[in-house]
Amino acid sequence: MRNIGILSLLFFLVMVTSCGGSGDSSAPVVGASARPLLVVDPGTTYQTMNGWEATAYAGQDSPNFADYKDAVFDAVINDLGINRVRLEVRAGAENIEDFWTQQKNGTISYKTWRSRRYSTINDNDDPNVINSAGFQWSDLDDVVNRIVMPLKNRVEANGETLWINLCYVAFTDQIGSDGTAGLKYLHDDPDEYAEFVEATYLHLFSTYGWVPDSWEILLEPDNVSQWNGTTIGNAIVAAAARLQKHGYTPRFVAPSNTNMGNAITYFDQLLAVPGAINHVMEFSYHRYGGVSDANLQAINIRAQSAGIQTSHLEWIGATHNELHKDLSIAQNSSWAQFAIADTGTVANDTGGAYYLADVTNPGNPTLITGSRTKFLRQYFKYVRRGAVRIDVGSSTGFDPLAFQNTDGRMVVVVKASSGGGFTISGLTAGTYGIKYSTNVEYDVDLPDVQIIGGQALTTTIPDAGVITIHAR
């Protein structure tokens, strides 16, 4: 009986120790090995991260924008971790009339403006000579001043830089939608398109002292009858020559189709244009159609063969499940859901914006973190530009991604299909923070864990969700 009692006591002590010494099953411990093992291998590397993107829309048309804008900008940069912005420029900026300002002033209706915002009037008959009077930048400047510059200032205050991805938009099926005849579009001509790109760069540099870090050739070209992959390739070659003339480095993002399968087709077409791929930095796609692991793999294979990166840059409603696949299968270097923010309540949370501003009580808006954003934050906040994804083994129920930031600090993000514990080995020595979010709990911190070289780290998540282990 005495021996049985001693054995029972030993068993009890072992169980307490394995739970972190407190009986708390969520407390992390060092060196436990009875749980699934995730082995980090920094010697095997994948993509280098370039940024977490948001489209430069934050509900700025709302009369309450001034009341919530600072809270949104602080949250999206300092809490979520966005460090890349999509700044859009509409084709209709090449025009002798400023229809955007007319619409804002009430001179014309929204319907009229919508009919003209992608229609172009040539600045002159020579694409090699820019007539500055033939371009209207009020729409672009409004977004730069009200959205991009506040974001840029906050990112730079953190010692980082905001990547500005300028995206050309030309939904030409809207041209003449109010019944107006004779409206035209000319940017499917590569020389005219190149002139537009050049004019935009020159305007931004002369006005703000910077140019875009990258240029997205065309938003969703499979929604535009005038463009295909060959048109994109020709536009890249022509625009690159114009930018190089001014000493700018062309970095183009393409093809950005709505449909993954179409993106592959368009990319193959642009690849066939001599010299085009030399100026492409990212193979971009959206998730509105053609979604499959096979297409993600095909995108990754083509990008690697061309020596470029991949990026998913829009899907309204995208969750961390899509993010995880895009990072692991397509090996994305950049990723976006959609807009920064919009006005609305929890009932309006469709995943079209990272944040919602509830303006039910005017003058005192409430900032709402999107339900999907809570999980995306587990990745965005801790994996920074320049981080390299490194190999890590998975286990049933626990799907990890591992990264090493430029300062050498490791991050492991684990997508858990259910609650439970696991052990990570291969981490560098140091102190690790542990944070998780589930459908029930958000932004929960577990106690920090300090490990020495060769030690493993064990932790748990109480339910399905995402848990992030990050070096301090």
Secondary structure by P-SEA (a helix, b strand, c coil): caaaaaaaaaaaaaaaaaaccccccccccccccccbbbbbbcccccccccbbbbccccccccccccccaaaaaaaacccccccbbbbbbbcccccccaaaaaaaaccccaaaaaaccccccccccccccccccccccaaaaaaaaccaaaaaaaaaaacbbbbbbbbbbbcccccccccccccccccccaaaaaaaaaaaaaaaaaccccccccccccccccccccccaaaaaaaaaaaaaaaaaacbbbbbbccccccaaaaaaaaaaaaaccccccccccbbbbccccccaaaaaaaaaaaaaacbbbbbcccccccaaaaaaaaccccccbbbccccbbbbccccccccccbbbbcccccbbbbbccaaaaaaaaccccccccbbbbbbbbcccbbbbbbbccccbbbbbbbcccccccccccccbbbbbbbbcccccccccccbbbbcccbbbbbccccbbbbbbbcc
